[in-house]
Every structure is written in C-alpha cells, then in structure tokens.
Amino acid sequence: MTQSTAATLSVEEAAELLGISRGLAFRLAREGKLPAWRLGKRLRICRPALEAILRDPSKAARILGGKKGVAA
C-alpha cells in the first residue's frame, strides 16, 4: 500500500505505519485510542495526530498496550 501525504489516513494505512493488524487498528479507533472519525461509511485517522503518537514512544506504548512490533 502506498502512503499518501493527505491529512487523513485509512485504517489500513494507519495500521501499516503502526506495524499492527488492520483489525487491531479498527479496535483502537473504536475504543477512542486512535484519533479517528467517520466520513460517511469510511473511518479516517488524523495523520498529524498519529505522527505525534509515533514520535512519543511512551504514548505509543500506552495506546497500544505494550504490543510488540510497533514501527518507530
């Protein structure tokens, strides 16, 4: 999957950046742990907020609950 420079990401793109499964990314978004909102039937992830999470390892660990394989 190619990465775009858009302000939002699909759940699949966010999962790829985080190094987690698509299902886990959907669950984290549903739980409010990933900055996401619905746009029609699609769930979108805020790229700047996700990048801020990736820059802060403690925040990433807190959100992902210590999941291994998180891209840094």
LINCORDA-V887141 format. One record per backbone hydrogen bond with DSSP energy under -1.0 kcal/mol. CO is the residue of the C=O (numbers start at 1). NH is the residue of the N-H. If there is no record, write none. Layout:
BEGIN
((CO | NH) (CO | NH))
END
This chain:
BEGIN
((7 | 47) (9 | 45) (10 | 14) (11 | 15) (12 | 16) (13 | 17) (14 | 18) (15 | 19) (15 | 20) (21 | 25) (22 | 26) (23 | 27) (24 | 28) (25 | 29) (26 | 30) (27 | 31) (28 | 33) (28 | 34) (29 | 32) (34 | 36) (35 | 46) (37 | 44) (39 | 42) (42 | 39) (44 | 37) (45 | 9) (46 | 50) (47 | 51) (48 | 52) (49 | 53) (50 | 54) (51 | 55) (56 | 60) (57 | 61) (58 | 62) (59 | 63) (60 | 64) (61 | 66))
END
